[in-house]
Amino acid sequence: MTRLPSVTGRKVIAALRKAGFAVARVRGSHHFLLHVDGRATVVPVHAGETIGTGLLSQILRDCKLTREEFRNLL
């Protein structure tokens, strides 16, 4: 299994946009992303902070993306 990269919330959102997700709404620092096929996830965007490996794994599970697919989107 490949390691997950250390990325910020903005980079995660940019990668998910390439995969067809769009920001549906924002509440505070939480960005709700939706895909046309119904997949959805929430990405926190805090200035200067990276997304932890556990949270990034959960985001990828929500999006039904593998680590390798995500790495290619970055």
Secondary structure as UniProt FT lines:
FT   HELIX           9..18
FT   TURN            19..20
FT   STRAND          22..27
FT   TURN            28..29
FT   STRAND          30..34
FT   TURN            36..37
FT   STRAND          40..44
FT   TURN            47..48
FT   HELIX           53..63
FT   HELIX           67..73
//
